[in-house]
Amino acid sequence: MLGLFGVLNMGARSMGVQRAGVEVAGQNLANVSNPAYARQRVAISTSITVQSEVGPQGTGSEVVNIVSMRNAILDNQIQSEASAHGMLQAKQTALQYAQASLGTQIDRMASGAEGASAAQGVGGGHSLADSLGELFSAFQSLSSNPTSMAERQTLTMKAASLASQFRQLDSRLGELGNQLNRTIESEVVTVNQTLTNIASLNDKITRMEAISGGTANDLRDMRQAQIEELAKYVKVDLSSGVGGAVNVSIGGADVIVNNQVTETVETYSVGGNTYIRAAGSDSPISLTSGSIQGTIQARDVGIGDIRASMNTIANTLIAQVNTIHGAGFSLNGSTGAQFFTGIDAATIGVNSALADDPSLIQASGVNGATGNNQVALALAQLSQTEFMNGQTLTQAYSQTVAAFGQELSTVNNDLANQDTVDNMLHAQRDSIGGVSLDEEMTDLTRFQKAFQASARLITTVDEMLETLVNMKR
């Protein structure tokens, strides 16, 4: 039999177990608003069994561990989805900035002819398509009255307005690209700081667990939060390190091994665009998701395609108008002058000589025949001429805007779906590791009552021992 002193020790161990339960419940309650925290539970085991006169007899219970209620599969899924969400969020933000630069509300716009038509009218603003149409209308008006100075003045004004819009659009898209480059640079700084944090937590975890023999749950929670933060920016791959550490790699580059940051990342520039690579390396890091990759994709594809298309449209307009205009004759018989200057959307402008003296516009196709409208009519007919993949200039612009609108709409839909997945995974993790006030209060009451009962057991044994001592008197 255990004897009275054995029962006394059992009561003492029981009080220790219940006290640990109260402490853990208090820790859970203290972190009820901490999103990085996973609730903890006291793992209680039966104490060693001893042989007695009536057979094996238990000696109570003891705390063997404090368990963090985490699911590794859910943590890995959330980490992976954080990268996907970060990429889509970054793409959406960048494309919305580009939408603002275009000056038209093109979200949800359908592609094709219907979308192309909508591109000219949405938003209530004066779009580039409108200005193109006004330029060709001005050429048409001049062909009806080729000697009119008023018509010539109107033409130069419409052309100057169109050129200004081209330049403004290119400038805005260029500045947006620079802003996105700066965003990448800023996020790289955050990535490197987060790597330092993870390596530091690896070191603390391995040291604490080596000393205590238990699991450093709170530090592991903090590390998981940092890993998920890192995953928002770049896709990360994890592997087990030594002593509870985790190894981290980004795009195949090992950046954390055990407790050390073995590689940091840095930015570099190619053609004015910023990319990332391992510090000191000439090879870029291959990213597949994360906000940095989302920003790069939006800049190089979504916004880059718009800018390239604007340059192609401007270049085609300049070349075609100058070719026809250069062969015509002005009111004083001069010929060979260019109507537009520049080569693309960034440099397009109206020949200053024509702007200062509209009589120099070469609308006639016959020298000396000032009333001839051959050149002006040919210029007006450019509005119906198909240059770019079977499209007119206006159609090409509208199709570009429509395609961009469709891309933004697709990103919005993908992000909405991604939010649903993220919410589902976080709800599942919260159901396992989230702190419930009701449950913790119930546990707190249960441990309190058990502690009181254990104390009563000790009091009872104490009274029994006192009775035994008094029997000797």
Helices and strands as residue ranges (DSSP letters): H 3-30, E 40-46, E 50-52, E 55-57, E 61-68, H 72-102, H 112-121, G 122-124, H 128-144, H 149-212, H 217-233, E 236-240, G 242-244, E 246-250, E 253-257, E 260-261, E 265-270, E 273-278, H 291-297, I 298-303, H 304-326, E 340-341, E 349-350, H 352-356, G 358-360, H 374-380, G 381-384, H 393-433, H 437-471
